[in-house]
Amino acid sequence: MTASTTLPAHLAPITVEIPATWSDEQALAVFELLDQLKGRSWARYGCRLQEGMLHQRNQLPETTDDDAR
């Protein structure tokens, strides 16, 4: 993909800004929500998530015989 190519909106990265003005209570509420989402997504998709993480970790560049020397 070239620099002038733009992604369709549904594939474009999403930037999440965290305001510096949150109170401690607001920051804690967001943290607790994310923690609950993490737990529930793990409960539902844990096996598939583990497989995906293992697959990502095993994506090492292939070495040649020359690299081994």
C-alpha positions in Angstrom: 0.0 0.0 0.0 1.4 3.4 -0.9 1.4 6.5 1.3 -1.3 8.0 -0.9 -3.6 5.1 -0.5 -6.2 5.5 2.2 -8.0 2.8 4.1 -11.7 2.3 4.0 -13.3 3.9 7.1 -14.0 0.5 8.7 -10.3 -0.5 8.5 -8.8 2.8 9.6 -7.1 2.8 13.0 -9.0 4.3 15.9 -7.2 6.7 18.2 -8.5 6.8 21.8 -7.7 10.0 23.6 -7.7 9.9 27.4 -8.5 13.3 28.8 -6.0 14.7 31.4 -9.0 16.2 33.2 -10.6 13.0 34.5 -11.1 12.8 38.2 -9.6 9.8 40.0 -13.1 8.3 40.2 -13.6 8.7 36.4 -10.3 7.1 35.7 -11.1 4.2 38.1 -14.5 3.7 36.5 -12.9 3.4 33.0 -10.3 1.0 34.4 -12.9 -1.2 36.0 -15.0 -1.3 32.8 -12.0 -2.4 30.8 -11.1 -5.0 33.4 -14.6 -6.4 33.2 -14.6 -6.4 29.4 -11.2 -8.2 29.5 -12.6 -10.9 31.9 -15.8 -11.4 29.9 -14.1 -11.6 26.6 -11.6 -14.1 28.0 -14.5 -16.2 29.5 -16.2 -16.3 26.1 -13.2 -16.5 23.7 -10.3 -17.6 25.9 -9.4 -20.7 23.9 -9.5 -18.8 20.6 -7.6 -15.9 22.1 -4.9 -18.3 23.4 -4.6 -19.9 19.9 -4.3 -16.4 18.3 -1.6 -15.3 20.8 0.4 -18.5 20.2 0.1 -18.0 16.4 1.3 -14.4 16.7 4.3 -15.5 18.9 5.2 -18.2 16.4 5.4 -15.7 13.5 9.2 -15.6 13.5 11.1 -14.8 10.4 12.3 -17.9 8.6 16.0 -18.6 8.8 18.2 -20.0 6.1 21.1 -22.4 6.5 23.4 -19.4 6.0 21.8 -17.7 9.1 22.6 -20.7 11.3 26.3 -20.3 10.7 
